[in-house]
Amino acid sequence: MKFKYTSTVFTQGIKKQETIVKELTNIDEEENQVLNLYPQFRYQTFNGFGGAVTDSAAYIYSLLDRSQKDQVLHDYFDEDKLNYQMVRIPIDSCDFSLGHYEASGKENQQGFTLERMGKYIFPMMEDIKSVCGEKLQVMLTPWSPPAFMKTNKERNNGGKLIKAYYGQWAEYICRYILELKEREIPVTALSVQNEPKAVQTWDSCVFTPEEEKEFLRDYLVPALKKNEIQVRLYIWDHNKERALDRAMAVIDEETDAMIHGIAVHWYSGDHFEALRMLRERFPDKEIILSEACIEYSKYQQGDCLENAKKYAHDLIGDLKNGLGAFYDWNLILDEKGGPNHVGNYCDAPYLFHTDDRQIEERTTFSYLWHFCRSICPGAVRIGSSSYSEKLEAVAFDNNGTYTVVMLNRTKEKLQVNLRIDGHTAAFCLAPDSIASGRVIL
């Protein structure tokens, strides 16, 4: 048996990556610095990685030349790269749009058209389909109903969906799905509302737990059935710290069969325990992280390594506590972290510098690579234990091949004695490094 792993280290912004093979011996005496893998303990199935095609991301993509577009497409969607198979698309505009737009701002969907999406999003999706093929899955999420349906009569600043428009809004969402289907964009998942507790200066709408349950149960699900639409439905789609509360309030005997899972965001901290309790309380529901990014309002744009380590720390903690899928936010943005019609800039794995027309691969891309190459769609998480919180790790069974992702966020070298089925291999993780490896039987 052998353990083959690849380690990535950034020193003064320069990436150093090396692959090392270590023999797994049957000498099982070491008690210190041990990282245990337990294939006999099996947990959630992981269904895949993906990212968002927003109006902003698709606009930046439109500025690339053909060779740059091919680079982005293949780096994200090729099996030997990030192997993304999922895309999240907003219903109408969101903060990462060039401006506000709606498919229809009139009663009963008069004049309904997806012409605005045809400008940037549809061309990018056609290119993604050419690479990803039949594996592609699309998740839709609304940020706000049309302004005339809301109590505050605008897309921004929260407001609520007026009760009299519950039915029209449900049909509007169905129309969106059917229009995308006609364009051979396979919508397989839908969340009820993006960040239903947030009053944002951009497109937003507030739903209490009772309102989300009523809209889902009495309007959205009946409309989906009427239109013969089958999608996986997710509730909440907001930060982890209140995900358990929302699930307990919305999921009951009536709604249980309607809801496939709970979507969460990462913006309010770790809250790994919340995911674990969600998993324990609702074992048949999938937990997905539907949005994550480095917000420049919270973190410095230049702290690329620290930001990437935060990402990896969160992803390992989420995976160890039941996460079933991961959607990154924008696939590509400009050098400012936009465009964004409210100046809410953030990072992306790829940035395009509009002045010299060059693509910049951010450190987060290299960190995500370790997860995506190690955890294939359909992989099952297996048990693991680490000798120290300094060594963060998560392990999976990829159809009989055991893989592990390891993170060292410290400034010291960490000794590791990998142990599986009575066999061990000794190696070191460099300071500020991420590594991924597989056991070769």
C-alpha positions in Angstrom: 0.0 0.0 0.0 1.1 3.5 -0.7 -0.1 7.0 0.1 0.3 9.5 -2.7 -0.3 13.2 -1.8 0.2 16.6 -3.3 1.0 19.6 -1.1 0.6 23.2 -2.1 2.4 26.1 -0.4 2.4 29.8 -1.2 5.5 31.6 -0.1 5.5 35.4 -0.8 2.7 34.8 -3.2 4.6 32.2 -5.2 2.9 28.7 -5.5 5.0 25.6 -4.9 3.3 22.3 -5.5 4.9 18.9 -5.2 3.6 15.3 -5.2 5.1 12.8 -2.8 4.6 9.0 -2.5 5.0 7.3 0.9 4.9 3.6 1.7 2.2 2.5 4.1 3.9 -0.1 6.4 2.3 -2.6 8.7 4.3 -1.3 11.6 1.5 0.1 13.8 3.3 1.3 16.9 3.1 5.1 16.7 0.7 6.9 19.1 1.6 10.5 18.5 0.9 12.8 15.6 -1.6 10.3 14.2 -4.3 11.0 11.6 -6.7 8.0 11.6 -8.9 7.0 8.7 -11.8 4.7 9.3 -13.4 3.4 6.1 -15.9 1.3 8.0 -17.5 4.5 9.4 -19.6 6.0 6.6 -21.6 9.2 6.6 -23.1 11.5 4.0 -22.8 11.2 0.2 -21.3 14.2 -1.4 -23.0 15.3 -4.6 -20.6 17.8 -6.2 -19.1 21.2 -6.5 -20.2 24.2 -8.5 -20.3 28.0 -8.8 -22.6 30.8 -9.7 -23.2 32.3 -13.1 -24.5 35.7 -12.2 -25.1 38.6 -14.6 -21.8 40.1 -13.4 -19.8 36.9 -13.9 -21.2 36.3 -17.3 -20.5 39.9 -18.3 -16.9 39.6 -17.4 -16.7 36.3 -19.2 -18.0 38.0 -22.3 -14.9 40.3 -22.2 -12.5 37.4 -22.5 -11.0 36.3 -25.7 -11.6 32.7 -27.0 -8.5 31.2 -25.4 -9.2 32.8 -22.0 -12.8 31.6 -22.1 -11.5 28.1 -22.9 -9.1 28.3 -20.0 -11.8 29.3 -17.5 -14.3 26.7 -18.8 -11.9 23.8 -18.7 -10.3 24.7 -15.4 -13.7 24.7 -13.8 -15.6 21.9 -15.6 -13.0 19.4 -16.8 -12.9 16.2 -14.8 -9.1 16.5 -14.2 -9.5 20.1 -13.0 -12.2 21.3 -10.6 -14.8 19.0 -12.1 -17.7 21.4 -11.4 -21.0 19.9 -12.4 -23.4 22.4 -10.8 -24.3 26.0 -11.5 -26.4 28.5 -9.5 -28.3 31.2 -11.4 -30.3 34.1 -9.9 -33.9 34.5 -10.9 -33.8 38.1 -12.2 -31.2 40.5 -10.8 -29.1 40.3 -7.6 -26.3 42.4 -6.2 -24.0 40.8 -8.7 -25.8 42.3 -11.7 -24.9 45.3 -13.8 -28.3 46.8 -12.7 -31.8 45.8 -11.8 -33.8 43.7 -14.2 -37.0 41.6 -14.1 -38.5 39.2 -16.6 -41.8 40.9 -16.1 -42.8 43.9 -13.9 -46.5 43.7 -14.7 -49.6 41.8 -13.6 -50.0 38.2 -14.7 -46.5 38.0 -16.3 -47.5 40.4 -19.1 -44.5 40.9 -21.4 -42.5 38.1 -19.7 -39.1 37.8 -21.4 -35.7 36.5 -20.5 -34.1 38.8 -23.1 -31.9 40.3 -20.4 -30.4 36.9 -19.5 -29.8 36.3 -23.1 -27.3 39.1 -23.2 -24.6 37.5 -21.0 -25.9 34.5 -19.0 -27.2 32.4 -21.8 -24.1 32.6 -24.0 -21.9 31.6 -21.0 -24.3 28.7 -20.2 -24.0 27.5 -23.8 -20.2 27.3 -23.4 -20.5 25.6 -20.0 -22.9 23.0 -21.5 -20.4 22.3 -24.3 -17.8 21.3 -21.7 -19.9 19.8 -18.9 -22.5 18.1 -21.1 -25.3 16.0 -19.6 -23.6 16.1 -16.1 -24.6 19.8 -15.7 -27.2 20.6 -13.0 -28.6 24.1 -12.5 -30.0 25.6 -9.3 -32.2 28.7 -9.4 -32.6 31.2 -6.6 -34.7 34.4 -6.4 -33.3 37.5 -4.6 -36.6 39.4 -4.9 -40.0 39.2 -6.6 -40.8 42.0 -9.0 -41.1 45.3 -7.3 -44.9 45.6 -7.8 -45.5 42.4 -5.8 -43.7 43.7 -2.7 -44.8 45.8 0.3 -42.1 48.4 -0.3 -42.5 48.5 -4.1 -38.8 48.1 -4.8 -36.4 45.3 -5.4 -34.0 46.6 -2.7 -34.2 47.0 1.0 -36.0 43.9 2.0 -39.8 44.3 2.0 -42.2 41.4 1.8 -44.1 39.5 -0.8 -47.7 40.8 -0.6 -50.0 37.9 0.2 -52.2 38.6 -2.8 -49.3 37.9 -5.0 -48.2 34.5 -3.6 -49.8 32.6 -6.4 -48.5 34.9 -9.2 -45.0 34.7 -7.8 -45.1 30.9 -7.7 -46.3 30.9 -11.3 -43.5 33.4 -12.2 -40.9 31.0 -10.8 -42.4 28.1 -12.8 -42.3 30.2 -15.9 -38.6 30.8 -15.4 -37.9 27.1 -15.1 -40.0 26.3 -18.2 -38.3 29.0 -20.3 -34.8 27.7 -19.3 -35.9 24.1 -20.1 -36.8 25.3 -23.6 -33.2 26.5 -23.9 -32.0 23.1 -22.7 -30.7 24.5 -19.4 -31.4 21.7 -16.9 -32.9 23.2 -13.8 -32.7 20.5 -11.1 -32.8 22.5 -7.9 -34.6 25.5 -6.5 -34.4 27.5 -3.3 -37.5 29.4 -2.0 -35.7 32.7 -1.3 -32.1 33.9 -1.0 -31.3 35.1 2.5 -34.9 35.5 3.7 -33.9 37.2 6.9 -31.7 39.9 5.3 -32.7 43.5 4.5 -30.1 44.4 2.0 -29.4 47.6 0.1 -29.6 45.4 -3.0 -32.3 42.9 -4.3 -33.8 41.2 -1.2 -37.1 40.0 0.3 -37.9 38.9 3.8 -39.8 35.7 4.7 -40.6 34.7 8.2 -40.5 30.9 8.9 -44.3 30.9 8.8 -44.4 32.8 5.5 -41.8 30.6 3.9 -43.7 27.5 5.0 -47.1 28.8 3.7 -45.7 30.0 0.4 -43.9 26.7 -0.2 -46.7 24.4 0.9 -49.8 26.3 -0.5 -48.4 28.0 -3.6 -45.0 27.0 -4.8 -45.3 23.2 -4.6 -48.9 23.2 -6.1 -47.6 25.5 -9.0 -44.7 23.1 -9.7 -47.0 20.2 -9.8 -49.5 22.0 -12.0 -46.7 22.8 -14.5 -45.2 19.2 -14.2 -41.9 20.5 -12.9 -39.7 18.3 -10.8 -36.9 20.0 -8.9 -35.1 19.5 -5.6 -36.5 22.2 -3.2 -34.3 23.8 -0.6 -35.4 26.1 2.2 -33.5 28.9 4.2 -30.6 29.6 1.8 -29.0 31.9 4.4 -26.3 31.8 7.1 -25.6 28.7 9.1 -26.3 30.1 12.6 -30.1 30.0 12.2 -30.4 27.1 9.7 -31.5 24.7 12.4 -34.2 27.1 13.7 -35.6 27.6 10.3 -35.7 23.9 9.5 -37.5 23.1 12.7 -40.0 25.8 12.0 -40.7 24.9 8.4 -40.4 21.2 8.2 -43.4 19.3 9.6 -45.7 16.4 8.6 -47.2 18.4 5.8 -44.0 19.9 4.3 -41.5 17.1 5.0 -42.0 15.3 1.7 -41.8 18.6 -0.2 -38.4 19.6 1.0 -35.2 18.0 -0.3 -32.8 19.9 1.9 -31.5 23.0 3.6 -29.3 25.5 1.9 -26.8 27.5 4.0 -24.2 30.3 3.6 -21.0 30.8 5.4 -21.0 34.6 6.2 -21.8 34.4 9.9 -18.9 32.1 11.0 -18.2 28.4 11.4 -21.3 27.0 13.2 -20.3 23.5 12.4 -22.3 22.3 15.3 -25.4 23.7 13.7 -24.9 21.5 10.6 -24.3 18.5 12.8 -27.5 19.1 14.7 -29.3 19.6 11.4 -28.0 16.3 10.2 -29.1 14.6 13.4 -32.5 16.2 13.5 -33.2 15.8 9.7 -31.1 12.8 8.5 -33.0 12.5 5.2 -32.4 16.1 4.2 -29.4 17.2 2.1 -27.4 20.1 3.5 -25.8 22.3 0.8 -23.6 25.3 1.0 -25.2 27.3 -1.7 -23.0 30.5 -1.5 -19.6 31.4 -0.2 -17.1 34.2 -1.1 -14.5 36.5 0.5 -16.4 39.8 1.0 -14.0 42.8 0.8 -16.2 44.5 3.3 -14.9 42.0 5.9 -11.6 40.8 4.6 -8.7 42.4 2.8 -8.4 41.8 -0.9 -4.6 41.4 -0.6 -4.7 38.7 2.0 -5.0 36.0 -0.6 -3.4 33.2 1.5 -5.3 34.0 4.7 -8.6 34.2 2.8 -7.9 30.8 1.1 -7.2 29.2 4.4 -10.4 30.6 5.9 -12.2 29.0 2.9 -10.6 25.6 3.4 -11.1 25.7 7.2 -14.8 26.3 6.6 -15.2 23.7 3.9 -13.5 21.0 6.0 -15.7 21.8 9.0 -18.8 21.7 6.9 -17.9 18.5 5.2 -17.2 16.8 8.6 -20.6 17.8 9.8 -22.8 16.7 7.0 -22.4 18.9 3.9 -23.7 17.3 0.7 -22.8 19.9 -2.0 -20.9 23.1 -2.3 -21.6 26.1 -4.6 -19.0 28.8 -4.7 -20.2 32.3 -5.6 -19.1 34.1 -8.8 -17.0 32.1 -11.3 -15.1 35.2 -12.4 -15.1 38.9 -11.6 -13.1 42.0 -12.5 -10.1 43.2 -10.7 -12.2 45.2 -8.2 -14.4 42.2 -7.3 -17.3 43.3 -9.4 -19.1 44.7 -11.3 -21.7 45.1 -8.7 -24.5 47.7 -8.9 -24.3 48.5 -5.2 -20.5 48.3 -4.7 -20.7 45.1 -2.7 -17.4 43.7 -4.0 -15.9 40.3 -3.3 -13.3 37.8 -4.4 -13.6 35.0 -6.9 -11.2 32.2 -7.9 -10.6 34.0 -11.2 -10.3 37.8 -11.6 -10.0 39.5 -15.0 -7.9 42.7 -15.1 -9.8 44.9 -17.5 -6.8 47.3 -18.1 -4.2 44.7 -19.4 -6.9 42.1 -20.2 -5.2 39.4 -18.1 -6.7 36.6 -16.0 -5.5 36.3 -12.4 -5.8 32.9 -10.7 -6.5 33.6 -7.0 -5.2 31.4 -4.2 -8.7 30.2 -3.5 -8.6 28.4 -6.8 -5.6 26.3 -5.8 -7.2 25.5 -2.4 -10.5 24.5 -4.0 -8.5 22.2 -6.4 -7.5 20.0 -3.5 -11.1 19.4 -2.5 -12.5 19.0 -6.0 -9.8 16.5 -7.1 -10.3 14.4 -3.9 -14.0 14.4 -3.5 -15.9 13.2 -6.6 -19.7 13.4 -7.0 -21.1 10.3 -5.2 -18.2 10.0 -2.8 -19.0 9.0 0.8 -17.4 10.6 3.8 -15.6 8.2 6.1 -14.5 8.5 9.7 -11.3 10.3 10.6 -9.6 11.6 13.8 -6.7 14.0 14.1 -4.3 14.4 17.0 -4.6 18.2 17.0 -6.9 21.0 15.9 -3.8 22.3 14.1 -4.2 19.5 11.6 -7.6 19.9 9.9 -8.6 16.9 7.8 -11.6 15.2 6.1 -11.7 11.9 4.3 -13.9 10.3 1.6 -14.4 7.0 -0.2 -14.4 7.6 -3.9 -15.8 4.2 -5.1 -13.2 2.2 -3.2 -10.3 4.8 -3.3 -9.8 6.5 0.0 -8.8 10.2 -0.2 -8.1 12.8 2.4 -7.7 16.7 2.4 -5.4 18.1 5.0 -4.9 21.7 6.0 -2.1 23.3 8.1 -3.0 26.9 8.9 -0.2 27.3 11.3 3.3 28.8 10.9 4.9 25.5 12.0 5.7 22.2 10.2 3.3 19.5 11.3 4.4 15.8 11.6 1.7 13.4 10.4 1.4 9.7 10.9 -1.4 8.6 8.6 -3.0 5.4 9.9 -5.5 3.2 8.1 -6.4 -0.5 8.7 -3.3 -1.0 10.8 -0.9 0.5 8.3 0.9 3.8 8.7 2.9 6.3 6.6 4.9 9.2 8.1 5.3 12.6 6.4 5.3 16.4 7.2 2.9 19.2 6.2 4.7 22.5 5.5 3.6 25.7 7.3 0.6 27.4 5.6 -0.1 24.5 3.3 -2.9 22.4 2.0 -2.5 18.8 0.8 -4.6 16.1 -0.6 -3.8 12.5 -1.1 -5.2 9.0 -1.8 -4.4 5.6 -0.5 -3.2 3.3 -3.3 -4.0 -0.3 -2.4 
